[in-house]
Amino acid sequence: MQVRPLSAAGRDEIISHFSRIRTTFRHREVLIQCMQDLGYTVEVNTTIRGYHGEHNVDIAAKKSTGYGLGFVMNPAGTYDLIGDWWGVSGKSERKIALELKHQADTLQKEYAKKIVLEQTAADGFDLVSETEETDGTVRIVVRRWR
């Protein structure tokens, strides 16, 4: 994942405080469901606010505690994660980028799990068990009766 500044107009510029992380998220509904499962309130086709204005997003996600996030589909057909925390007391640019990356990593894990479960169910498999290992790896066991 790559973090870089993004202007409110959607162009890369140094003067902006929006941060952007490229992701591999392709499935809009799965992404929305993941955000809701992680405790976010989700809106579609709206804006998120930033220090220098607003940014149009395809998906906006907010928590009662924390910062709002946005997702914008890029030309490759995946969603980029957008956030702007400029001016938040006690937050350095590095800490903000690390927080944004941590949120993206948590979301990536949930998203991958949902995609695997959705695809295995579509292929006729039933979930036998799902456990999280001590290293954070999710182990999913499925089976199909013929």
Secondary structure as GFF3:
##gff-version 3
##sequence-region A 1 146
A	DSSP	beta_strand	3	6	.	.	.	ID=ss1
A	DSSP	beta_strand	18	21	.	.	.	ID=ss2
A	DSSP	alpha_helix	28	37	.	.	.	ID=ss3
A	DSSP	beta_strand	41	50	.	.	.	ID=ss4
A	DSSP	beta_strand	53	62	.	.	.	ID=ss5
A	DSSP	beta_strand	69	73	.	.	.	ID=ss6
A	DSSP	beta_strand	79	84	.	.	.	ID=ss7
A	DSSP	alpha_helix	93	122	.	.	.	ID=ss8
A	DSSP	beta_strand	126	132	.	.	.	ID=ss9
A	DSSP	beta_strand	138	143	.	.	.	ID=ss10
###
